[in-house]
Amino acid sequence: MPTIGFMPHLIEVLPAFKERIAKHDVIILEEPESPHFMSMLEGEMSIEDYLQQTDPQFPEFAAILCEMMKHFLKEKKVFLQVDPYMDVLASIHEHFADGGSKEAVLQNPQMRPVYVQERQTTGYLIQFYHHSSVKPFEDVIASVLAFAKADAMRILLRDQMRALKIARLCSPAQSIFIETGYIHHTLYQELRKAVQYSFPLRVDYLLASPHKTLGAKRRNLSAGDILTLSYALGRELPLHRQQLLAARSLIYIKMIQKIEMHSRPTGYPATEHEILVNGLVDKLSYDDCELLFSAIKHRDPSSACNQVMSYISRKGS
């Protein structure tokens, strides 16, 4: 039975991922295809050179994972990179780099939906950056909602494309582990449709145990993730709730650490930090977020976190 494994790209999730690799024959990674992937796994290219070619968002995570996969390749495990949306996006970038026209992209049935979705989502992101520096808070919130809706549609399209490709690889008899991020809950729905509900899919949250132990809520999803997922799943929330989540997401992104954290024998530092930030943000009202947004928008995460904690402490006293 295929298993969809929801996991963040945190170094501390890799021990749990290693356990899942050991139990499955085929591991489907949430990555665009790289022509150098097998060369790296088979030792013909160094991991360092491979990562320079692929430029991963989380380089330490990727380096440790590559070492892990090289080890399991000796045990005849099969690793596949399956993320056709990102493959098409890369081909669009290459097309423009080679002097290709927009008209040719729009006439290409594979490129067109990805190009249109990316352009729309990027446009709303640029609008958000502009509004966050010069516009009143309510306009910033409106731009967050617009971006979240576009991003949700991008996630849905990406999951639809990925599900169709994965479905061709799946059968109930195969031991397949499908890696995906927490924000991609629509992959489960889309894959069930793609296999025509002919066999069940198992769902596995790799950090479920530490989340439970540490008291995480909502599988440790942030306010912005909840907002985006509500749109992707077609469960639009009341407007006041959308606005509150958008406001809280603005404070969250200023407080959260962007650096990769190494796990410790006694804990999960990145997960613990995310739980701390989510817990603080959950205590903020819309008006609280408006007051804090201007105060912390130019601060580093540690300073922003301290200021929010101090604000909450004063508010509660």
Secondary structure, 3 states (H helix, E strand, C coil): CCEEEECCCCHHHHHHHHHHHHHCCEEEECCCCCCCHHHHHCCCCCHHHHHHHHCCCCHHHHHHHHHHHHHHHCCCCEEEECCHHHHHHHHHHHHHHCCCCHHHHHHCCCHHHHHHHHHHHHHHHHHHHHHHHHCCHHHHHHHHHHHHHHHHHHHHHHHHHHHHHHHCCCCCCCCEEEEECCCCCHHHHHHHHHCCCCCCCEEEECCHHHHHHHCCCHHHCCHHHHHHHHHHCCCCCCHHHHHHHHHHHHHHHHHCCCCCCCCECCECHHHHHHHHHHHHHCCCCHHHHHHHHHHHCCCCHHHHHHHHHHHHHHHHC
